[in-house]
Amino acid sequence: MAKTTFPERAERVLIGGMLVGIVLLMQRLSLDMYKAGLSVLVVSTLLQIAVGNIPKAGGVAASLVRILVIVAVIAVIFAIGVLLVPTLSRLGR
């Protein structure tokens, strides 16, 4: 049986995290559990975007560096979007 690589294990954990987040969002018992579920779902989804775009054959160190770079790119794109909102909203007036 072939040994699973770090990116493959990380993907499985993140998919599990997304499922846990969805279950916590679906429950109706506690607002705190809902908030925790939303946080888990958002973080798992953003990390899954990064992990899903790295080579599956990579080692731990190389994979972590690539994940950090991809997350940084996502953060920069998000920040640019937030900064552009006032400018773009003025165009519609």
Secondary structure, DSSP 8 states (H G I E B T S, - for coil): -----HHHHHHHHHHHHHHHHHHHHH--S-HHHHHHHHHHHHHHHHHHHHHTTS-TT--HHHHHHHHHHHHHHHHHHHHHHHHHHHHHHHHT-
